Amino acid sequence: MPVIENCLIRIKEAQPQVKAHNIEERRKNVIDAFMCHNEKISGKQIILIDDVCTSGATLESCAVALKSKGATSVWGLTLAREI
């Protein structure tokens, strides 16, 4: 399985997600916060790896950026989930 490192870059500074009080704040905090600068993902299925998923807002924002460059699907894989 090929690995594409540093495909996503943060283009908008935001407060840390742990400081957001609810899911809506977390989503607003990361809207348009990431950009994909790699054309190699066009037509590919992507597995996005993150350490912790609390609300899914960061994964969702990253998926939007990846799909805007042609990714056919984006799957999120996290090491931990807040319960």
Steps between C-alpha positions, in 0.01 A plus 500: 500500500661830394537772763471868412635705789432869556225504239284727716608839627326722751411830333295652781612539857238390747475451870588149618201268462517407870400859585180482295201443727276297270483325164370808316793711624742226394352490149507879460856505630634283215283607204739566208797450734680247277616485140627207297795596283563164336341406168607135537185423701264559209297186436635329813339363815665662800553377857549801727674421829452715812592442862171584675144552377270699727232641271634404156514867396870499409467176302197643320681822410801305373275271296341801330846631405608159366180454299543847351821367340328194358513233771217256429450409866661581833504260795595624846715280721562617856700352783259615772143625530373718782203341675 
